[in-house]
Amino acid sequence: LRDVFVARPTMDAAERWRAQRLLARPTDGIGDPYGDGYRVPSRRTCRGPICVHHVPTTRDAPPSKAWVRTTLRVMNRVWRTEVGELGYRRPPRDGKHGGDKRFDVYLKDLGRQGLFGYCAPEFRVRGMRHVASGYCVLDNDFAKAQYGVAPRVSLRVTAAHEFFHAVQFGYDFREDPWLLESTAAWMEERVADDADDNRRYLPYGQVALPGTSLDRFDPAGYQQYGNWAFWEHLSERFGPDVVRDVWDEASARPGAPDRYSVAALRRALASRGGLKPVFARYAAALARPAASFAEGSAWPSAELGSGTLGPGKRYAHTSVRLNHLASRSIVMRPGQRLRGGWRLELSVDGPARAAGPAAYVQVVRRDGRVRGRQVPLDAAGRGIARVRFDADRVRRVVVTLANTSTRYRCRAGGPTYACQGVPRDQRARFELAARIRR
């Protein structure tokens, strides 16, 4: 629906007519050709900044008036969290569409379509070309038989996620889709942390597949949803305001920077150490999610390369190719005979500095302590790190190689990557050599 809204100005008259029907509210009735229109007159129940629209009969009817009140209560709680506590802009007002200027939520039987809910941009704000008001549609009952969990759980996570899309439309509705979806899935943690519904997406994102690019959008898959873990890492380290700072940099409102997603991220992290070291540390955290994230013990983990070095094997070498904003971690363990004075020398040979190479090393001690640091790389992408490697003190050493490139040929591709661009530093080659010395 967002893509239809973005493309509508370029359409001919017939296409615009079809687009308008796709974007129709349920109260437009037969004006919606895909069956989301109400077939009977609707009612609305309002409180605070929210109005919930519903019908008394047909399969779109909610199970009870109590469920309407529950939906209204949850939506107001979502508003208080996202707009009140976290400080995001309220969604732009829609004039008197829906009855008055309050934000409109419609209850529909969406379960039969396999949907939880959706929000659609509707009217561009005067004087703001890429800012729009919108509305949301949620399932009318979130029946456990259809969704697999208690109705209130589905309601809370869907309301948190979808309402944040309406918030996003008030910043820049044409922003890169990976940013739209990953931050909306992250918002579920802020509103319904105990539900943990968004964990279902982690096997498709960088937690389990760190070799895939952070900004990759797959319209037929779930990677962009699973990458909410990136924002969780940032918010655990810097506080949740960092995500709002990215949206402020991406905002298309008058006087705002209007940067595309990765450029906005780069700018927001400039005062927090810079994107390269921040991404390298995040990539290293992915190698040990149980120890690196507050709830990581319940998360999946990536398959890591591994090996053991000892007196019989003192040298190891590996070569990997990494796409932009992606990583690979390798684990090295000291053999049991390595006792007293052994050290591990790591040599990294990556692409030139302009292509964004990074390396991070973590020493996991037997007493549970972890020491981690970035490996300094020179202009040619080469660097050396030396760490302790005694079997009596060290359990393992984790080396993370990361391609932190954010160079694109913008508008040369499609929606797959940031700025509809073609990444310039895909499949960058990294060499890692490991040698033990006394």
Disulfide bonds with the S-S distance in Angstrom:
Cys46-Cys51 2.01
Cys119-Cys136 1.70
Cys410-Cys419 2.15
